[in-house]
Amino acid sequence: MQPITLTDEQRAFRESMRSFAEERIAPRAAEVDRNGVFPWDNFKDCVSMDLPGLGLGPEYGGSGADHVTQAIMVEELARVCGSTSLMMAITGLATKPISNFGSAETKARYLPRIANGDSQGSYCLSEADAGSDVAAMTCRAVRDGDSYVLNGSKHWITNAGVSDVYVVFAKTDPAAGARGVSAFVVERDHGLRIGKLETKLGMHGSPTGEVILDDVRVPAENRLGEEGEGFKIAMHTLDRSRPSIAAQAVGIAQGALDYAVGYTKQRKAFGHPIAEFQGLQFMMADMAMRTEAARLLTYRACAIIDEGDPDGELSAAGATAKCTAGDTAMAVTVDAVQLLGGVGYTTDFPLERYMRDAKITQIYEGTNQIQRVVVARSLLK
Ligand SMILES: Cc1cc2nc3c(=O)[nH]c(=O)nc-3n(C[C@H](O)[C@H](O)[C@H](O)COP(=O)(O)OP(=O)(O)OC[C@H]3O[C@@H](n4cnc5c(N)ncnc54)[C@H](O)[C@@H]3O)c2cc1C
């Protein structure tokens, strides 16, 4: 493992992302949360910065950036607007199975249009009765000549309705359990429908909903990998995507901490800025230490991906980063609200939004209980 220090290029990228996020994304963050609609202006601004293609190869119109750089992008967006960070994180989640398991034709068909912002992607693994236990999925794919016919429904799908490219996991051999799952790229134009959209605690600018497959016919060439490789593809993808969720959690924690520190310098009580009270200084020091520790674990997991995971430690490292960062974001945002006192509890100040947005980082891409299962398994193998 290389030591975790950023290169000059990564530092410069963080600086440009910080300015972009503060100037273009932050001013709309409260409104995005209040309106609860997908922020197309933010998406267009991200496209103008070439962010959807950041992790995609230059042959597809991307920048081919390493995973640490991709984490910095998500982190800096999350520092100002959780929903906008999620639209970029989900692009990574949806494109990874195509990049890593798609045929040359499939990659050429879908990746360039996602890189240039013409298309967006979703990742459809979960079902109503198959979340943590994804192998219990019932969505079916049946081969019929040169195509597959898909039936079933996927739940909790981020970017549902906004995306036009959906990576869908379905069973081609239900009797084979996890080994009977296959993965497909399904276009909205193949006939996929969007069902109920959820009303959520946070991430209000990111639609989450049901994706319905009702006799949807998909060309056989849209299968990713071989029949029966779907579960492996899903896990391979999550191992490489969880560090992005960790980065999102780190960004949320950092944004909440920065805001709270600024507030304590202005707000006076008992004739002093409240920042002078050691009880609050210790709280802020703990928040900063936890956030920095989570950041280092996140960059370490990213560096392992970039090195090709030579020692087979990525699953545990990604789970460690995601779990630590998610728990940190939750704890830090709760304390940040506390540092503001009464106004922290109001929508006039941004910290209740950070607290609501933080919660999901403990749940999606595998709950933090499931991350602990992954870490424990690595100890016991
Ligand atoms: C806003 C949002 C966006 C999402 N986006 C997507 C998406 O884009 N694509 C997608 O496929 N999915 C998505 N999801 C689904 C998400 O990944 C699942 O909600 C998550 O994996 C948990 O599954 P579940 O909700 O079925 O909970 P359950 O599996 O029912 O879990 C309920 C509780 O039981 C615990 N539990 C379950 N099994 C164990 C165990 N073995 N040991 C200990 N505890 C356990 C869990 O930790 C949890 O506390 C999203 C969810 C939300 C809320």
The ligand as an SDF file (V2000), in Angstrom:
LIG
                    3D

 53 58  0  0  0  0  0  0  0  0999 V2000
  -32.5870    6.4880   -0.6450 C   0  0  0  0  0  0  0  0  0  0  0  0
  -32.2370    5.0920   -1.0420 C   0  0  0  0  0  0  0  0  0  0  0  0
  -31.5870    4.8810   -2.2490 C   0  0  0  0  0  0  0  0  0  0  0  0
  -31.2870    3.5810   -2.6550 C   0  0  0  0  0  0  0  0  0  0  0  0
  -30.7150    3.3790   -3.8820 N   0  0  0  0  0  0  0  0  0  0  0  0
  -30.5820    2.1160   -4.3660 C   0  0  0  0  0  0  0  0  0  0  0  0
  -30.1800    1.8800   -5.7080 C   0  0  0  0  0  0  0  0  0  0  0  0
  -29.9010    2.8200   -6.4830 O   0  0  0  0  0  0  0  0  0  0  0  0
  -30.1160    0.6060   -6.1510 N   0  0  0  0  0  0  0  0  0  0  0  0
  -30.4130   -0.4540   -5.3610 C   0  0  0  0  0  0  0  0  0  0  0  0
  -30.3370   -1.5870   -5.8360 O   0  0  0  0  0  0  0  0  0  0  0  0
  -30.7930   -0.2800   -4.0690 N   0  0  0  0  0  0  0  0  0  0  0  0
  -30.8960    0.9830   -3.5540 C   0  0  0  0  0  0  0  0  0  0  0  0
  -31.3250    1.1940   -2.2600 N   0  0  0  0  0  0  0  0  0  0  0  0
  -31.6480    0.0380   -1.4320 C   0  0  0  0  0  0  0  0  0  0  0  0
  -30.6750   -0.1760   -0.2830 C   0  0  0  0  0  0  0  0  0  0  0  0
  -29.4480   -0.6460   -0.7580 O   0  0  0  0  0  0  0  0  0  0  0  0
  -31.3530   -1.1250    0.7120 C   0  0  0  0  0  0  0  0  0  0  0  0
  -32.3960   -0.3920    1.3270 O   0  0  0  0  0  0  0  0  0  0  0  0
  -30.3870   -1.6610    1.7350 C   0  0  0  0  0  0  0  0  0  0  0  0
  -29.4610   -2.5490    1.1460 O   0  0  0  0  0  0  0  0  0  0  0  0
  -31.1060   -2.3930    2.8900 C   0  0  0  0  0  0  0  0  0  0  0  0
  -32.0380   -3.3090    2.4010 O   0  0  0  0  0  0  0  0  0  0  0  0
  -33.5230   -3.2980    3.0010 P   0  0  0  0  0  0  0  0  0  0  0  0
  -34.0140   -1.8980    2.9150 O   0  0  0  0  0  0  0  0  0  0  0  0
  -34.3060   -4.3500    2.3230 O   0  0  0  0  0  0  0  0  0  0  0  0
  -33.3520   -3.6230    4.5280 O   0  0  0  0  0  0  0  0  0  0  0  0
  -33.3860   -5.0880    5.1880 P   0  0  0  0  0  0  0  0  0  0  0  0
  -32.4700   -5.9860    4.4270 O   0  0  0  0  0  0  0  0  0  0  0  0
  -34.7940   -5.4960    5.3620 O   0  0  0  0  0  0  0  0  0  0  0  0
  -32.7380   -4.7660    6.5950 O   0  0  0  0  0  0  0  0  0  0  0  0
  -33.5170   -4.3440    7.7220 C   0  0  0  0  0  0  0  0  0  0  0  0
  -32.5740   -4.2790    8.9300 C   0  0  0  0  0  0  0  0  0  0  0  0
  -32.0270   -5.5890    9.1630 O   0  0  0  0  0  0  0  0  0  0  0  0
  -30.6140   -5.5290    9.2080 C   0  0  0  0  0  0  0  0  0  0  0  0
  -30.0460   -6.7810    8.6920 N   0  0  0  0  0  0  0  0  0  0  0  0
  -30.4000   -7.4710    7.5670 C   0  0  0  0  0  0  0  0  0  0  0  0
  -29.6310   -8.5530    7.4210 N   0  0  0  0  0  0  0  0  0  0  0  0
  -28.7690   -8.5650    8.4640 C   0  0  0  0  0  0  0  0  0  0  0  0
  -27.7170   -9.4400    8.8900 C   0  0  0  0  0  0  0  0  0  0  0  0
  -27.3610  -10.5180    8.1790 N   0  0  0  0  0  0  0  0  0  0  0  0
  -27.0650   -9.1350   10.0250 N   0  0  0  0  0  0  0  0  0  0  0  0
  -27.3850   -8.0350   10.7570 C   0  0  0  0  0  0  0  0  0  0  0  0
  -28.3640   -7.1720   10.4040 N   0  0  0  0  0  0  0  0  0  0  0  0
  -29.0330   -7.4320    9.2770 C   0  0  0  0  0  0  0  0  0  0  0  0
  -30.2630   -4.3340    8.3190 C   0  0  0  0  0  0  0  0  0  0  0  0
  -28.9830   -3.8220    8.6350 O   0  0  0  0  0  0  0  0  0  0  0  0
  -31.3810   -3.3540    8.6690 C   0  0  0  0  0  0  0  0  0  0  0  0
  -31.0420   -2.6990    9.8830 O   0  0  0  0  0  0  0  0  0  0  0  0
  -31.5950    2.4840   -1.8200 C   0  0  0  0  0  0  0  0  0  0  0  0
  -32.2360    2.7140   -0.5920 C   0  0  0  0  0  0  0  0  0  0  0  0
  -32.5770    3.9830   -0.2220 C   0  0  0  0  0  0  0  0  0  0  0  0
  -33.3120    4.1800    1.0820 C   0  0  0  0  0  0  0  0  0  0  0  0
  1  2  1  0
  2  3  1  0
  2 52  2  0
  3  4  2  0
  4  5  1  0
  4 50  1  0
  5  6  2  0
  6  7  1  0
  6 13  1  0
  7  8  2  0
  7  9  1  0
  9 10  1  0
 10 11  2  0
 10 12  1  0
 12 13  2  0
 13 14  1  0
 14 15  1  0
 14 50  1  0
 15 16  1  0
 16 17  1  0
 16 18  1  0
 18 19  1  0
 18 20  1  0
 20 21  1  0
 20 22  1  0
 22 23  1  0
 23 24  1  0
 24 25  2  0
 24 26  1  0
 24 27  1  0
 27 28  1  0
 28 29  2  0
 28 30  1  0
 28 31  1  0
 31 32  1  0
 32 33  1  0
 33 34  1  0
 33 48  1  0
 34 35  1  0
 35 36  1  0
 35 46  1  0
 36 37  1  0
 36 45  1  0
 37 38  2  0
 38 39  1  0
 39 40  1  0
 39 45  2  0
 40 41  1  0
 40 42  2  0
 42 43  1  0
 43 44  2  0
 44 45  1  0
 46 47  1  0
 46 48  1  0
 48 49  1  0
 50 51  2  0
 51 52  1  0
 52 53  1  0
M  END
$$$$
